[in-house]
């Protein structure tokens, strides 16, 4: 570790050494592997977080042993830095060490010029109340829900009306995404760059996460030779398929089209993969899709939770 600062922090009978600075992702994994949040640890392991990415780090040591960690990503384009991990080993909790780490991380991030620091977590997080109390004592704003996360199991979908084929309106054609032509891909990118009426939100881009794209399951819809919608799936693990982006051009938005895309993708997941679960999330501001889920999918949902965001302005 190459800390920018090191200081003693006494709490009760123990004196902890607090380090703040930056480390590469691989250095963090080597030094604090067991303290990194499970999700971020998976991203480190599978390469979604590059090994050489530099991260803000605040670490606590006792007699040379790591006992606490606060970790955040570098900001880009003046966006907020994001907390990826904040944890203290169980036997050292209750000594305000978590607060000391978060304060140190805030100072570290602020010194580097980040305008704000934020954290995201699920509403069903085991230690949610503790996290929110800690954030409040450090002057962070109240949490706000931004997305809803859903999970469904294969057995909850089999044999249900959800898998019944949905006819498309006249003039629309369903196709496997693997059949997307180079000309169609270029047209989609050009349409997005031009911000036309048929442009899609960045979060629903069909070309994201190419290394995880399931070409066996993803589908699109055409009208008059133009791509007007898609349901993109990405394989997260041997068991889990993520339903990443469901989009229909606003000019032609119809629930029948959305349902046809979803039904086709579901059937392909069941027929062509051995995955047992599906996950997806929806912006809470997207009222039409939330109503669609309540009407067509809620009965098949195994679990759901909200994604919460909490943050603090630093400048």
C-alpha positions as CSV (number, residue, x, y, z in Angstrom):
1,X,0.0,0.0,0.0
2,X,1.2,3.5,-0.8
3,X,-0.7,5.7,1.7
4,X,-0.8,9.4,1.5
5,X,-1.4,9.7,5.3
6,X,-1.1,7.5,8.3
7,X,-2.3,8.2,11.8
8,X,-3.1,6.5,15.1
9,X,-6.7,6.2,16.1
10,X,-7.3,5.1,19.7
11,X,-10.6,3.5,20.7
12,X,-10.9,2.0,24.1
13,X,-8.0,-0.4,24.8
14,X,-7.0,-0.6,21.1
15,X,-5.0,1.8,19.0
16,X,-5.7,1.4,15.3
17,X,-3.5,2.7,12.5
18,X,-5.5,4.5,9.8
19,X,-4.2,4.8,6.3
20,X,-5.6,6.9,3.5
21,X,-4.5,7.2,-0.1
22,X,-5.0,5.3,-3.4
23,X,-4.4,1.7,-4.4
24,X,-4.9,-0.2,-7.5
25,X,-7.7,-2.8,-7.5
26,X,-5.3,-5.7,-7.4
27,X,-3.5,-4.1,-4.4
28,X,-6.8,-3.7,-2.6
29,X,-7.6,-7.3,-3.2
30,X,-4.3,-8.5,-2.0
31,X,-4.3,-6.4,1.1
32,X,-8.0,-6.3,2.1
33,X,-9.6,-9.1,0.2
34,X,-11.8,-10.4,3.0
35,X,-13.1,-6.9,3.9
36,X,-14.2,-6.0,0.4
37,X,-18.0,-6.1,-0.2
38,X,-19.0,-9.4,-1.9
39,X,-20.4,-7.8,-5.1
40,X,-17.3,-5.6,-5.7
41,X,-15.1,-8.6,-4.9
42,X,-16.8,-10.5,-7.7
43,X,-16.3,-7.6,-10.1
44,X,-12.6,-7.7,-9.2
45,X,-12.4,-11.4,-9.7
46,X,-14.2,-11.5,-13.1
47,X,-12.4,-8.4,-14.5
48,X,-15.3,-6.0,-14.6
49,X,-13.1,-3.8,-12.4
50,X,-9.7,-3.6,-14.2
51,X,-6.8,-4.7,-12.0
52,X,-5.0,-1.4,-12.5
53,X,-7.9,0.9,-11.6
54,X,-6.9,3.3,-8.9
55,X,-9.3,3.5,-5.9
56,X,-9.6,5.8,-3.0
57,X,-8.8,3.7,0.1
58,X,-9.1,4.2,3.9
59,X,-7.9,1.2,5.8
60,X,-7.6,0.4,9.5
61,X,-4.9,-1.9,10.8
62,X,-4.4,-3.4,14.3
63,X,-1.0,-5.0,14.9
64,X,-0.5,-5.3,11.2
65,X,-3.8,-7.0,10.5
66,X,-6.5,-5.3,8.4
67,X,-9.7,-4.8,10.5
68,X,-11.6,-2.1,8.5
69,X,-11.9,-0.8,5.0
70,X,-13.6,2.1,3.1
71,X,-13.2,2.0,-0.7
72,X,-14.4,4.3,-3.4
73,X,-13.9,4.8,-7.2
74,X,-12.2,7.8,-8.8
75,X,-14.7,10.3,-10.1
76,X,-14.9,11.0,-13.8
77,X,-16.1,14.1,-15.6
78,X,-16.8,15.8,-12.2
79,X,-19.3,13.0,-11.2
80,X,-19.6,11.9,-7.6
81,X,-17.1,9.3,-6.4
82,X,-18.9,6.1,-5.4
83,X,-18.4,4.1,-2.3
84,X,-17.9,0.4,-3.2
85,X,-17.1,-1.1,0.2
86,X,-17.4,0.0,3.9
87,X,-16.8,-2.7,6.5
88,X,-15.3,-3.5,9.9
89,X,-14.6,-7.0,11.1
90,X,-17.3,-8.1,13.7
91,X,-15.1,-8.1,16.8
92,X,-14.0,-4.5,16.2
93,X,-17.5,-3.0,15.6
94,X,-19.2,-0.7,18.0
95,X,-16.1,1.5,18.5
96,X,-16.8,4.2,15.9
97,X,-14.2,2.7,13.6
98,X,-16.7,2.7,10.6
99,X,-17.3,6.4,11.1
100,X,-13.5,7.1,11.3
101,X,-13.0,5.2,8.0
102,X,-15.9,7.1,6.2
103,X,-14.6,10.5,7.4
104,X,-11.1,9.6,6.2
105,X,-12.5,8.5,2.9
106,X,-14.4,11.7,2.5
107,X,-11.3,13.8,3.0
108,X,-9.3,11.6,0.6
109,X,-12.0,12.0,-2.1
110,X,-12.4,15.7,-1.5
111,X,-8.6,16.3,-1.7
112,X,-8.7,14.7,-5.1
113,X,-11.3,17.2,-6.3
114,X,-14.5,15.0,-6.3
115,X,-17.5,17.2,-5.8
116,X,-19.5,14.5,-4.0
117,X,-19.4,11.0,-2.6
118,X,-22.3,8.6,-2.9
119,X,-23.2,5.0,-2.0
120,X,-25.8,2.6,-3.4
121,X,-27.3,-0.3,-1.6
122,X,-30.4,-2.5,-1.5
123,X,-33.4,-2.0,0.7
124,X,-33.0,-5.5,2.0
125,X,-29.4,-5.0,3.1
126,X,-28.8,-6.9,6.3
127,X,-27.1,-3.9,8.1
128,X,-29.2,-1.2,6.3
129,X,-30.2,0.6,9.6
130,X,-26.5,0.7,10.8
131,X,-25.4,2.1,7.4
132,X,-28.0,4.8,7.4
133,X,-27.3,5.8,11.0
134,X,-23.6,6.1,10.1
135,X,-24.3,8.2,7.0
136,X,-26.5,10.5,9.0
137,X,-23.9,11.1,11.7
138,X,-21.4,12.0,9.0
139,X,-23.8,14.6,7.5
140,X,-25.0,12.6,4.5
141,X,-28.4,13.3,3.0
142,X,-31.4,11.0,3.4
143,X,-31.5,7.9,1.2
144,X,-33.7,7.9,-1.9
145,X,-35.0,5.0,-3.9
146,X,-34.0,5.1,-7.6
147,X,-34.6,1.6,-9.0
148,X,-36.5,-1.6,-8.2
149,X,-34.7,-4.9,-8.5
150,X,-36.6,-8.1,-9.2
151,X,-35.7,-11.8,-9.2
152,X,-37.6,-14.7,-10.7
153,X,-37.0,-18.5,-10.8
154,X,-37.4,-20.8,-13.7
155,X,-40.0,-22.9,-11.9
156,X,-42.1,-19.8,-11.2
157,X,-42.4,-19.1,-14.9
158,X,-42.8,-22.6,-16.5
159,X,-46.3,-23.4,-17.6
160,X,-47.7,-19.9,-17.0
161,X,-49.5,-17.5,-19.4
162,X,-46.3,-15.4,-19.4
163,X,-44.8,-17.8,-21.9
164,X,-47.7,-17.7,-24.3
165,X,-46.7,-16.1,-27.6
166,X,-47.9,-12.5,-27.9
167,X,-48.7,-11.4,-31.5
168,X,-47.1,-8.2,-32.7
169,X,-49.1,-5.4,-34.3
170,X,-49.1,-5.4,-38.1
171,X,-45.8,-4.3,-39.6
172,X,-43.6,-5.4,-36.7
173,X,-41.2,-8.4,-37.0
174,X,-39.4,-10.2,-34.1
175,X,-35.9,-11.3,-34.8
176,X,-32.9,-12.9,-32.9
177,X,-30.4,-10.2,-32.0
178,X,-27.7,-12.4,-33.4
179,X,-29.3,-11.6,-36.8
180,X,-28.7,-7.8,-36.4
181,X,-26.9,-6.6,-39.6
182,X,-23.9,-4.3,-39.6
183,X,-26.1,-1.7,-41.4
184,X,-28.7,-1.9,-38.7
185,X,-26.1,-1.6,-36.0
186,X,-24.7,1.5,-37.7
187,X,-28.2,3.0,-38.1
188,X,-28.9,2.5,-34.4
189,X,-25.7,4.2,-33.4
190,X,-26.3,7.1,-35.8
191,X,-29.9,7.5,-34.5
192,X,-28.6,7.7,-31.0
193,X,-25.9,10.2,-31.8
194,X,-28.5,12.4,-33.5
195,X,-30.9,12.2,-30.5
196,X,-33.9,11.5,-32.7
197,X,-37.3,10.8,-31.4
198,X,-36.5,7.1,-31.6
199,X,-33.3,7.4,-29.5
200,X,-33.0,5.3,-26.4
201,X,-31.8,6.1,-22.9
202,X,-28.1,5.4,-22.3
203,X,-29.0,2.8,-19.6
204,X,-30.9,0.8,-22.2
205,X,-28.2,0.8,-24.8
206,X,-28.2,-2.6,-26.6
207,X,-24.4,-2.6,-27.1
208,X,-23.4,-2.5,-23.4
209,X,-21.6,-5.3,-21.7
210,X,-20.7,-7.1,-25.0
211,X,-18.6,-9.7,-23.2
212,X,-21.6,-11.0,-21.3
213,X,-24.3,-10.6,-24.0
214,X,-26.4,-13.7,-24.5
215,X,-26.9,-13.9,-28.2
216,X,-28.9,-17.0,-27.7
217,X,-31.6,-15.2,-25.8
218,X,-31.6,-11.5,-26.8
219,X,-34.2,-10.4,-29.3
220,X,-35.2,-7.3,-31.3
221,X,-38.2,-6.0,-33.2
222,X,-38.2,-4.3,-36.7
223,X,-40.7,-2.1,-38.5
224,X,-40.3,-1.3,-42.1
225,X,-36.7,-2.4,-42.0
226,X,-35.8,-0.3,-38.9
227,X,-35.0,-1.7,-35.5
228,X,-37.5,-0.2,-33.1
229,X,-37.0,-2.3,-29.9
230,X,-35.1,-5.0,-28.1
231,X,-34.8,-7.2,-25.0
232,X,-31.1,-7.6,-24.2
233,X,-30.0,-10.4,-21.8
234,X,-26.6,-10.8,-20.2
235,X,-25.3,-13.9,-18.4
236,X,-24.1,-12.9,-14.9
237,X,-23.1,-16.4,-13.8
238,X,-23.8,-20.1,-14.5
239,X,-27.2,-19.8,-12.9
240,X,-28.3,-16.1,-13.4
241,X,-29.4,-14.3,-16.5
242,X,-29.9,-10.5,-16.3
243,X,-32.7,-8.9,-18.3
244,X,-30.7,-5.7,-18.9
245,X,-32.7,-3.5,-21.2
246,X,-36.2,-3.6,-22.6
247,X,-36.8,-0.8,-25.0
248,X,-39.5,0.1,-27.6
249,X,-39.2,3.4,-29.5
250,X,-41.6,5.9,-27.9
251,X,-43.3,6.6,-31.1
252,X,-44.4,3.0,-31.3
253,X,-44.6,2.1,-27.6
254,X,-47.2,-0.6,-27.1
255,X,-47.4,-3.0,-24.2
256,X,-48.0,-5.8,-26.7
257,X,-44.6,-5.1,-28.2
258,X,-42.9,-5.1,-24.8
259,X,-44.6,-8.3,-23.8
260,X,-43.8,-10.0,-27.1
261,X,-40.1,-9.2,-26.6
262,X,-40.1,-10.3,-23.0
263,X,-42.0,-13.5,-23.8
264,X,-39.6,-14.4,-26.6
265,X,-36.5,-13.8,-24.5
266,X,-37.9,-15.8,-21.6
267,X,-38.7,-18.7,-23.8
268,X,-35.2,-18.6,-25.3
269,X,-33.6,-18.6,-21.8
270,X,-35.6,-21.7,-20.9
271,X,-35.1,-23.5,-24.2
272,X,-31.4,-22.6,-24.9
273,X,-29.7,-22.2,-21.5
274,X,-29.4,-24.0,-18.2
275,X,-29.7,-20.9,-16.1
276,X,-32.3,-21.1,-13.3
277,X,-32.9,-17.5,-12.4
278,X,-33.6,-14.2,-14.1
279,X,-33.0,-10.7,-12.6
280,X,-33.9,-7.2,-13.8
281,X,-34.2,-3.7,-12.5
282,X,-36.4,-0.7,-13.4
283,X,-36.0,3.0,-12.8
284,X,-38.8,4.1,-10.3
285,X,-39.5,7.1,-12.6
286,X,-40.5,4.7,-15.4
287,X,-44.1,4.4,-14.5
288,X,-45.3,2.6,-17.7
289,X,-42.8,-0.3,-17.2
290,X,-43.6,-0.5,-13.5
291,X,-47.3,-0.8,-14.4
292,X,-46.4,-3.4,-17.0
293,X,-44.5,-5.5,-14.4
294,X,-47.4,-5.2,-11.9
295,X,-49.8,-6.4,-14.5
296,X,-47.8,-9.2,-16.2
297,X,-44.8,-10.2,-14.0
298,X,-45.5,-9.5,-10.3
299,X,-47.2,-12.9,-9.8
300,X,-44.0,-14.6,-11.0
301,X,-41.5,-12.5,-9.0
302,X,-39.6,-14.4,-6.3
303,X,-38.1,-11.4,-4.5
304,X,-37.8,-7.7,-5.1
305,X,-36.0,-4.8,-3.4
306,X,-35.4,-1.1,-4.1
307,X,-31.9,0.3,-4.9
308,X,-31.2,3.2,-2.6
309,X,-28.8,6.1,-3.1
310,X,-27.3,8.2,-0.3
311,X,-24.8,10.9,-0.8
312,X,-22.9,14.0,0.5
313,X,-21.7,17.2,-1.2
314,X,-18.0,17.8,-0.6
315,X,-17.6,21.1,-2.3
